[in-house]
Amino acid sequence: MTNLVESGQFDIAVFNHGIYVPQGLITEVCRQQDVKIVTWNPAYRKNSFALSHGDSYRHTMISEPTDLWTNMPWDHDSEREIVDYLNTRRHGTQDWIWVHDEPQEDASKIEEETGLDFSRPVIGMLTNVMWDAQHHYKSNAFSNMLEWVLRSI
């Protein structure tokens, strides 16, 4: 890959996600050779993609400057559009990526299947798989997810 990048006249390289194999390795060679990088990944919403410049969307989406959106114009129509879309996320009707085809929403069935007693306090911890988030994101408050779970319990 190094030989290819060094021998070609590449101004920009475009890869899906820019991590894992082989895209992550190719992305790193391009970065070392000062070739501009754009990574893409399907976004949740139908017919949309996330494009990130210089790194994987997994990194740029959490490190973008907040001034890109903290002072954006906001009115009733903007709020309605966002709230309407967020309401569709429950069933993915405007999405082409979703996690569960048939989510269980009946609380009594969830209680029965899990052995939980909803008459008592129940706290959910929305974790990721143990290795994934640690691989992609810098830890902030805790050194890793397990430390966060154990300290929280």
C-alpha positions, 0 to 999 in steps of 0.5 A: 500500500505504501508503494502504491500511494508513493507511486501514484498521484493521489489527492484524496482517498475515500473509504467506507468507515476507515477502520478495521481491515483493510480500510483502516490500514489503507487509511493510515498509509494515506494519512502518513503520506499526507493524502486527504482522507474521507470516510463514509458510512450509511447513516441511520436515516434512509438514503443518507450517509455520514461523510467524515474528513480526516478520520473515521465517522466513529471519531469525528462524530464525537469530536466535531466542534460544538459551534457547528450546531450549538447556535444553529437557528431553531424554530417551531418547524425545526423542532417539529421535524426533529421530534417527528423523526425521533418518534419514528426511530422507535420503529425505524420507519424512516431508517434503513439501519435498525437493531431489532426487527421485532422489539418486545414492548410489552412490559409484562412479557419483558418482566416474565422473560427477564425475571425483573419485578417492575414494582421495584426500582429497575435501572438499565445501563446502556452499555456497548459490547465490552471491546468496541467502545474502548477501541473507538473512543477515548475514555473520559470519566472512567478508564474503561466500560467495566470500571464504569459498570462496577463503580455504578453498581 
